[in-house]
Amino acid sequence: MNTVAMFGKASDEWTTPQDFYDALDLEFNFQWDAAATRANAKCGWYSYFGPDHTTIMYRDALAVPFWYNSQRQRFWINPPYSQCRAFLTKAAVEAKRGATIVCLVPSRTDTRWWHETVWDDVRHCARPGVEIRFHRGRLKFGGSAKPQNSAPFPSVLVIFRPA
């Protein structure tokens, strides 16, 4: 197994396949991409949180309050995979404040972050307000129109809905 490809820093950020995102956007009508850069933001050049955002307060998605206005906000998150725990913890908190957050993460059901934020070990099911959608096969990540290589890991959508 190539653990460098699966867990190394070189593969920390994976650009969401556009067709995959588009299908979810039809369902959720996302307003924000909460883990992006200007080059790969899915919700437009300004509606993202990331390190190169022109507005300083939007540069750190983990520090920005997702509930900053009274509307029920809808967020897309494909986080740097070394920060899954932090982003899913943030998503769980913000869903309790009224946001809907859809996260694309590696399907790593043995991790601490999975059991802390997604899976209820006592009830043996997803935590309240959490929906899990496993993706069949391997996504083809990348910024090009036709990425050539499949990801070296399975993916899952974790959807946090308002409590």
C-alpha positions as CSV (number, residue, x, y, z in Angstrom):
1,M,0.0,0.0,0.0
2,N,1.3,3.4,-0.9
3,T,0.8,5.3,2.4
4,V,2.5,8.4,1.0
5,A,-0.2,8.7,-1.6
6,M,-3.0,8.0,0.9
7,F,-1.8,10.0,3.9
8,G,1.1,12.1,2.9
9,K,1.1,15.9,2.8
10,A,1.6,15.9,-1.0
11,S,-2.0,14.6,-1.3
12,D,-3.6,16.7,1.4
13,E,-5.8,18.8,-1.0
14,W,-8.0,17.1,-3.6
15,T,-10.0,19.3,-6.0
16,T,-13.6,18.2,-6.1
17,P,-14.7,16.8,-9.5
18,Q,-17.0,19.3,-11.1
19,D,-19.7,16.9,-12.2
20,F,-19.8,15.4,-8.7
21,Y,-20.2,18.8,-7.1
22,D,-22.7,20.0,-9.7
23,A,-25.1,17.1,-8.9
24,L,-24.9,18.0,-5.2
25,D,-25.3,21.7,-5.8
26,L,-28.6,20.9,-7.6
27,E,-29.8,19.2,-4.4
28,F,-28.4,21.6,-1.8
29,N,-28.0,24.9,-3.7
30,F,-24.7,25.7,-1.9
31,Q,-24.0,29.3,-0.9
32,W,-20.4,28.8,0.4
33,D,-17.4,26.6,-0.2
34,A,-15.8,26.5,3.2
35,A,-12.5,25.0,2.4
36,A,-11.1,26.3,-0.9
37,T,-8.8,28.6,-2.7
38,R,-9.7,31.1,-5.4
39,A,-8.5,28.7,-8.0
40,N,-10.8,25.8,-6.9
41,A,-13.7,27.4,-5.2
42,K,-17.0,25.8,-6.3
43,C,-19.4,28.6,-5.2
44,G,-17.8,31.5,-7.1
45,W,-14.8,33.7,-6.7
46,Y,-16.0,35.4,-3.5
47,S,-18.2,32.8,-1.8
48,Y,-15.5,30.7,-0.3
49,F,-13.3,30.6,2.8
50,G,-9.7,30.0,2.2
51,P,-6.1,31.2,2.7
52,D,-6.1,33.5,-0.4
53,H,-9.5,35.2,0.2
54,T,-9.4,39.0,-0.3
55,T,-11.3,39.5,3.0
56,I,-9.0,38.6,5.9
57,M,-11.8,37.2,8.1
58,Y,-12.6,34.6,5.4
59,R,-9.1,33.2,5.2
60,D,-9.5,30.7,8.1
61,A,-12.6,28.6,7.6
62,L,-12.2,27.1,11.1
63,A,-12.4,30.6,12.7
64,V,-15.2,32.0,10.7
65,P,-18.7,31.7,12.2
66,F,-20.9,30.0,9.6
67,W,-24.0,31.4,11.2
68,Y,-23.1,35.0,10.8
69,N,-26.4,36.0,9.4
70,S,-30.0,35.0,10.1
71,Q,-30.5,32.9,6.9
72,R,-30.0,29.2,7.0
73,Q,-26.7,28.9,5.2
74,R,-25.7,25.9,3.0
75,F,-22.0,25.0,2.9
76,W,-19.8,22.7,0.7
77,I,-16.6,21.4,2.4
78,N,-13.9,19.3,0.8
79,P,-11.3,19.9,3.5
80,P,-7.6,19.3,3.4
81,Y,-7.7,15.7,4.4
82,S,-5.1,16.2,7.2
83,Q,-7.7,18.4,8.9
84,C,-10.8,16.2,8.6
85,R,-11.2,16.1,12.4
86,A,-11.2,19.9,12.7
87,F,-13.5,20.5,9.8
88,L,-16.0,17.9,10.8
89,T,-16.1,19.1,14.3
90,K,-16.7,22.6,13.0
91,A,-19.5,21.3,10.7
92,A,-21.2,19.6,13.6
93,V,-21.1,22.7,15.7
94,E,-22.4,25.0,12.9
95,A,-25.2,22.6,12.1
96,K,-26.5,23.0,15.6
97,R,-26.6,26.7,14.9
98,G,-28.7,26.3,11.8
99,A,-26.3,25.6,8.9
100,T,-26.5,22.7,6.5
101,I,-23.0,21.4,5.7
102,V,-22.1,18.8,3.2
103,C,-18.5,17.4,3.6
104,L,-16.6,15.2,1.2
105,V,-14.0,13.2,3.1
106,P,-12.1,10.0,2.8
107,S,-14.1,7.0,4.0
108,R,-12.0,6.3,7.1
109,T,-14.5,4.8,9.5
110,D,-11.8,3.7,11.9
111,T,-10.6,7.2,12.8
112,R,-11.2,9.2,15.9
113,W,-12.9,12.0,14.0
114,W,-15.4,9.6,12.4
115,H,-16.5,8.3,15.9
116,E,-16.4,11.8,17.5
117,T,-18.5,13.5,14.8
118,V,-20.3,11.1,12.5
119,W,-20.9,7.7,14.1
120,D,-22.8,7.1,17.3
121,D,-21.1,4.0,18.9
122,V,-23.9,3.5,21.4
123,R,-26.8,3.5,19.0
124,H,-24.8,2.0,16.1
125,C,-25.9,4.5,13.6
126,A,-25.2,8.0,12.3
127,R,-25.4,10.7,15.0
128,P,-28.6,12.7,15.1
129,G,-28.7,15.3,12.3
130,V,-26.0,13.4,10.4
131,E,-26.5,11.6,7.1
132,I,-23.9,9.4,5.5
133,R,-23.6,8.7,1.8
134,F,-20.9,6.3,0.7
135,H,-19.6,6.9,-2.8
136,R,-19.4,3.8,-4.9
137,G,-16.0,3.4,-6.6
138,R,-13.2,5.9,-6.4
139,L,-13.6,9.6,-7.3
140,K,-11.3,11.1,-9.9
141,F,-10.0,14.3,-8.3
142,G,-8.2,17.1,-10.0
143,G,-8.5,20.4,-11.6
144,S,-8.5,19.3,-15.2
145,A,-11.7,18.6,-17.2
146,K,-10.9,14.9,-17.5
147,P,-8.8,13.7,-14.5
148,Q,-6.9,10.6,-15.4
149,N,-6.3,8.9,-12.0
150,S,-8.7,7.7,-9.4
151,A,-8.2,8.5,-5.8
152,P,-6.3,5.9,-3.7
153,F,-9.1,5.9,-1.1
154,P,-12.9,5.6,-1.0
155,S,-14.9,8.7,-0.4
156,V,-18.0,9.5,1.7
157,L,-20.4,12.4,2.0
158,V,-21.2,13.4,5.6
159,I,-24.2,15.8,5.7
160,F,-24.8,17.8,8.8
161,R,-28.3,19.2,9.0
162,P,-29.6,21.8,11.5
163,A,-30.7,20.4,14.8
